[in-house]
Amino acid sequence: MTNRLLAAILMIALAGCSSNQSISTGSVVPVSSELPNSHGLYYYLPKTALQIELIAEKRVQKAGPFYRYAQRYLNISDVITEDKDEWVIVDAQVTTVGVPDKSKLFRVNSSGFPSMAALNLTEEGVLLGVNLSPNKDAPALESPKVSTKPVSLADVNFNDAPLTEEQLIKSSTLAMAEELAKEIYHLREIRNEILKGEMETGANMKELLAEMDRVEKAYLSLFTGKTVTERVSAFYHFLPEPEKSINTVLLRFSDRNGFLDKMDVSGTPIYIEVEVAQTDSNNYVALENDKSPNRRGLVYNNPAKANVRIIDRTLLLRSQEVLLGQHGQVLRLPADLTDAPGVGVELDPATGALKRVFNSQH
């Protein structure tokens, strides 16, 4: 905890002791059940879930109907000769999201209206803070899913090539290819004449050249084929508990079929590794007894550091340091700090860590 934060806590605590204020007190007690067991004000501290976004590129290649004649009529050898699609993972992102830790349920008891009674909670009952602005919210955990339906071979066609009736009624594929090759050369000749100023185009020269480029590319694709590349994201979540060192399969991936279930052995495994730093991880609230000097203050997490790695077989896709609420300490704020009205406390919604203490009336 920084010196600045300690100073703010001390100033607010002293302000709460003013003799001309009405007495109001609050206390926070742990609840042994996973759900509230009577009427009252309750909150959960979060445990930290990892949300992993895997980003892949799907590349679809479709051979043009005249690829066999590309070398003969256009002197082009670099063409697609067969239909295929392939996947490759290009990136991974890791974010943290808080979910209720059912082993850390607390009940708030109060006399009067201390700041502690003005809790800000998520829809699931996780504590965001005390006396925060109404628009304070927490990110939600994405359900496992693929972001969009990826492009397929059936989606790729050559309908943008403006074929004329004369071209379509040719007696053979060879004749059609020859006719289209002549049209490509004809378009190039016209473009050169326009650029040299040998042909009048009026004020629409730029639009005319752009349309000629589009038509030529459409005709060329009938020989060279088409490649469509699309980025697709898949979201997974993982809850690192209770072990401090984890290495497990998150999903499987195939260069043919993309993202697969982790039990589908037709793909290769994508691993997640979590290594929690060896540090004090005591729940000091659980260790309290009747003689403990402070049994009333707001309870929060002091999360532990961990390193998360996402690995594609032997290729490291992502290495990132995160904070995990479930592996850290459980502590209390000073008991009198939130007895005074107007005291604000903000916690990290992903970890339950103390972010700031402030006076909301200033």
C-alpha positions in Angstrom: 0.0 0.0 0.0 1.5 3.3 -1.0 2.3 6.2 1.4 -0.3 8.3 -0.4 -3.0 5.7 0.2 -2.1 5.3 3.8 -2.2 9.1 4.3 -5.7 9.3 2.7 -6.9 6.5 5.0 -5.6 8.2 8.1 -7.2 11.6 7.2 -10.6 10.0 6.5 -10.4 8.0 9.7 -9.7 11.1 11.7 -12.5 13.0 10.1 -14.8 10.2 11.0 -14.0 10.7 14.7 -15.3 14.3 14.9 -17.4 14.6 18.1 -20.2 16.6 16.5 -21.1 13.7 14.2 -23.8 11.2 15.1 -22.4 7.8 16.0 -22.7 5.2 13.2 -20.8 2.0 13.0 -20.5 -0.9 10.6 -19.0 -4.4 10.7 -18.3 -7.1 8.2 -18.5 -10.7 9.2 -17.7 -13.8 7.2 -20.6 -16.2 6.3 -20.0 -19.9 6.4 -22.5 -20.7 3.7 -22.2 -20.1 -0.1 -25.5 -18.1 -0.2 -27.0 -15.6 2.2 -28.8 -17.4 5.0 -31.0 -14.6 6.4 -32.1 -11.1 5.6 -29.3 -8.5 5.4 -26.7 -6.9 3.3 -24.2 -9.3 1.8 -21.3 -9.2 -0.7 -18.9 -11.6 -2.3 -15.2 -10.9 -3.0 -14.2 -12.1 -6.4 -12.0 -14.8 -7.6 -10.2 -14.0 -10.8 -11.1 -15.8 -14.1 -8.9 -15.6 -17.1 -10.6 -14.7 -20.4 -8.5 -15.8 -23.3 -9.1 -14.6 -26.8 -7.4 -16.7 -29.5 -7.1 -14.9 -32.9 -6.8 -17.0 -36.0 -6.7 -16.3 -39.7 -8.7 -18.4 -42.1 -7.5 -18.3 -45.6 -9.8 -19.6 -48.4 -8.3 -20.2 -51.9 -10.5 -21.0 -54.9 -9.1 -21.9 -58.3 -10.4 -20.0 -61.2 -12.3 -21.9 -64.0 -9.6 -21.1 -66.5 -6.5 -21.6 -64.4 -5.1 -24.2 -66.9 -4.9 -21.5 -69.6 -3.3 -18.7 -67.5 0.2 -19.5 -68.7 -0.9 -20.1 -72.3 -2.9 -16.9 -72.9 -1.6 -14.5 -70.2 1.9 -15.8 -69.4 1.0 -16.1 -65.7 2.3 -19.1 -63.8 1.6 -18.1 -60.2 -2.0 -19.3 -60.0 -4.2 -21.2 -57.6 -4.7 -24.7 -59.0 -7.0 -26.3 -56.3 -9.6 -25.2 -53.8 -8.4 -25.3 -50.2 -8.9 -23.5 -46.9 -6.5 -23.3 -44.0 -6.3 -21.9 -40.5 -3.4 -20.4 -38.5 -3.3 -18.9 -35.1 -1.8 -15.4 -35.2 -2.3 -14.0 -31.7 -3.6 -14.5 -28.2 -4.9 -12.0 -25.6 -5.5 -12.5 -21.9 -7.8 -10.4 -19.7 -9.0 -10.9 -16.1 -12.6 -10.8 -15.0 -14.0 -11.2 -11.5 -16.6 -13.9 -10.6 -18.2 -14.5 -7.2 -16.0 -16.5 -4.8 -18.6 -18.5 -2.9 -16.1 -19.2 -0.2 -15.8 -15.4 0.5 -19.3 -14.3 1.4 -19.6 -11.5 4.0 -22.5 -9.9 5.8 -22.5 -6.2 6.6 -24.0 -5.2 9.9 -24.5 -1.5 10.6 -25.9 1.0 13.2 -27.0 4.3 11.8 -25.8 4.9 8.2 -22.1 4.4 7.9 -20.4 4.6 4.5 -20.1 0.8 4.7 -23.8 0.5 4.1 -23.6 2.2 0.7 -22.2 -0.7 -1.2 -21.8 -0.9 -4.9 -22.3 -4.5 -6.2 -22.3 -6.3 -9.5 -25.4 -8.2 -10.6 -23.8 -11.3 -9.1 -23.2 -9.6 -5.7 -19.4 -9.0 -6.1 -18.2 -5.9 -4.2 -17.1 -3.0 -6.5 -16.7 -0.6 -3.7 -18.4 1.9 -1.4 -20.0 5.2 -2.3 -19.0 4.9 -6.0 -20.8 6.8 -8.8 -23.8 4.9 -10.2 -22.2 4.3 -13.6 -19.4 2.2 -12.1 -19.6 -1.2 -13.6 -17.5 -4.3 -14.1 -16.7 -6.2 -17.3 -18.6 -9.5 -17.8 -17.1 -12.9 -18.6 -17.6 -13.8 -22.2 -19.2 -17.2 -22.8 -17.0 -19.5 -24.8 -17.7 -18.8 -28.5 -16.4 -18.0 -31.9 -16.9 -14.4 -32.7 -18.2 -14.7 -36.3 -19.1 -17.5 -38.7 -15.9 -17.8 -40.8 -15.8 -17.5 -44.5 -16.1 -20.8 -46.4 -15.3 -22.1 -49.9 -19.0 -21.8 -50.7 -18.9 -18.0 -50.0 -16.2 -17.4 -52.6 -17.3 -17.1 -56.2 -16.6 -15.3 -59.5 -19.9 -13.6 -60.0 -18.3 -10.1 -60.1 -16.8 -10.9 -63.5 -19.2 -9.2 -66.0 -19.4 -11.9 -68.7 -21.3 -11.0 -71.9 -23.6 -13.3 -73.7 -21.1 -13.6 -76.5 -18.4 -14.8 -74.0 -20.8 -17.3 -72.4 -22.0 -19.0 -75.5 -18.5 -20.1 -76.6 -18.4 -23.7 -77.6 -15.7 -24.7 -75.1 -13.8 -23.7 -72.0 -10.7 -23.1 -74.1 -12.6 -20.8 -76.4 -14.1 -18.8 -73.4 -10.6 -18.5 -71.9 -9.2 -17.2 -75.2 -12.0 -14.7 -75.5 -11.5 -13.4 -72.0 -7.8 -13.1 -72.4 -8.4 -10.9 -75.5 -10.7 -8.8 -73.4 -8.1 -8.3 -70.7 -5.5 -7.2 -73.3 -8.1 -4.9 -74.9 -8.8 -3.2 -71.5 -5.1 -2.6 -71.0 -4.8 -1.0 -74.5 -7.7 1.3 -73.8 -6.2 2.3 -70.4 -2.8 3.1 -72.0 -4.5 5.3 -74.6 -6.4 7.2 -71.9 -3.3 7.7 -69.9 -1.4 9.0 -72.9 -4.2 11.4 -73.8 -5.0 9.6 -77.0 -8.6 9.0 -76.1 -11.2 11.5 -74.8 -12.9 10.6 -71.6 -14.5 13.8 -70.4 -14.5 14.7 -66.8 -15.0 11.1 -65.5 -11.5 9.8 -66.3 -10.7 8.8 -62.7 -14.0 6.9 -62.3 -13.6 5.2 -65.7 -10.1 4.0 -64.9 -11.2 2.7 -61.6 -14.0 0.7 -63.2 -11.7 -0.7 -65.8 -9.3 -1.8 -63.1 -12.2 -3.5 -61.3 -13.3 -5.4 -64.4 -9.8 -6.4 -65.3 -9.2 -7.8 -61.8 -12.4 -9.7 -62.0 -11.5 -11.2 -65.4 -7.9 -12.0 -64.1 -9.4 -13.9 -61.1 -11.0 -16.3 -63.5 -7.4 -17.4 -64.4 -5.4 -16.8 -61.2 -8.1 -17.7 -58.7 -9.2 -15.9 -55.5 -7.8 -15.7 -52.0 -10.0 -14.5 -49.1 -8.4 -14.0 -45.7 -10.5 -13.4 -42.6 -9.6 -13.0 -38.9 -11.7 -14.9 -36.4 -11.6 -14.7 -32.6 -12.6 -17.5 -30.2 -13.1 -16.8 -26.5 -12.4 -19.2 -23.7 -12.3 -18.7 -19.9 -10.3 -20.5 -17.3 -10.4 -20.4 -13.6 -7.0 -21.0 -12.1 -7.6 -22.8 -8.8 -6.6 -24.3 -6.4 -3.1 -25.3 -7.5 -0.4 -22.7 -7.8 1.2 -24.4 -10.8 -1.1 -25.4 -13.7 -0.4 -26.8 -17.2 -3.5 -28.0 -19.0 -5.1 -28.2 -22.5 -7.3 -25.2 -23.1 -8.6 -26.2 -26.6 -7.4 -28.0 -29.7 -6.7 -26.4 -33.1 -6.6 -27.8 -36.6 -5.2 -26.1 -39.7 -8.1 -27.6 -41.6 -11.1 -27.1 -39.2 -9.9 -24.3 -36.9 -11.0 -24.1 -33.2 -11.9 -27.5 -31.7 -13.0 -28.8 -28.4 -10.1 -29.8 -26.1 -11.3 -33.5 -26.3 -11.2 -33.6 -30.1 -7.9 -35.3 -30.9 -8.1 -34.4 -34.6 -6.5 -31.1 -33.6 -3.2 -30.2 -31.9 -3.4 -28.9 -28.3 -3.2 -25.3 -27.2 -2.0 -25.2 -23.6 -2.5 -22.7 -20.8 0.1 -22.5 -18.1 -0.4 -20.6 -14.9 2.5 -20.1 -12.4 1.5 -18.3 -9.1 4.3 -16.5 -7.3 5.2 -18.1 -3.9 4.0 -15.5 -1.5 2.0 -15.1 1.7 -1.6 -16.2 0.9 -3.2 -16.3 4.3 -6.8 -15.5 4.8 -6.3 -13.3 7.9 -10.0 -12.7 8.3 -10.5 -16.5 8.7 -7.7 -16.5 11.3 -9.4 -13.9 13.5 -10.7 -14.7 17.0 -12.6 -12.9 19.7 -9.5 -11.1 20.9 -8.6 -9.7 17.4 -8.3 -5.9 17.7 -10.1 -5.3 14.4 -13.1 -7.4 13.5 -15.3 -4.7 11.9 -13.5 -3.3 8.9 -14.3 -3.8 5.2 -12.8 -7.0 3.9 -10.8 -7.0 0.6 -8.3 -9.2 -1.3 -4.6 -8.6 -1.7 -4.1 -10.6 -4.9 -1.1 -12.7 -5.8 1.0 -12.3 -8.9 0.9 -15.0 -11.5 2.4 -15.6 -14.9 0.1 -16.9 -17.7 1.4 -18.5 -20.9 -0.6 -19.6 -23.9 1.3 -22.1 -25.9 0.6 -23.6 -29.4 2.4 -26.9 -29.1 5.9 -25.4 -28.6 5.2 -21.9 -29.9 4.7 -19.3 -27.2 1.7 -17.2 -28.2 1.4 -15.1 -25.1 3.2 -14.6 -21.8 1.6 -12.1 -19.3 1.6 -11.3 -15.7 -1.8 -11.1 -14.0 -3.2 -10.7 -10.4 -5.3 -13.5 -9.0 -7.6 -12.7 -6.1 -8.2 -16.3 -5.0 -4.4 -16.9 -4.5 -3.7 -13.8 -2.4 -4.4 -12.6 1.1 -7.7 -11.6 2.7 -7.4 -8.4 4.7 -9.5 -5.7 6.5 -9.5 -2.0 6.3 -9.2 -0.1 9.6 -12.5 -0.5 11.5 -13.4 3.2 11.9 -12.5 4.2 8.4 -16.0 3.5 6.9 -18.0 4.5 10.0 -18.2 8.1 8.9 -20.6 9.0 6.0 -19.0 10.1 2.7 -16.1 7.8 2.7 -15.5 6.1 -0.6 -13.7 2.9 -1.4 -13.0 1.4 -4.8 -11.9 -2.2 -5.4 -10.6 -3.8 -8.5 -13.6 -5.8 -9.8 -11.4 -8.6 -11.3 -9.4 -9.2 -8.1 -11.0 -7.5 -5.1 -7.8 -5.5 -4.6 -8.0 -2.1 -2.9 -7.6 0.6 -5.6 -8.4 3.8 -3.7 -9.9 5.3 -0.6 -11.4 8.8 -0.9 -13.9 11.3 0.6 -16.8 11.5 -1.7 -18.1 14.7 -0.1 -15.1 16.7 -1.3 
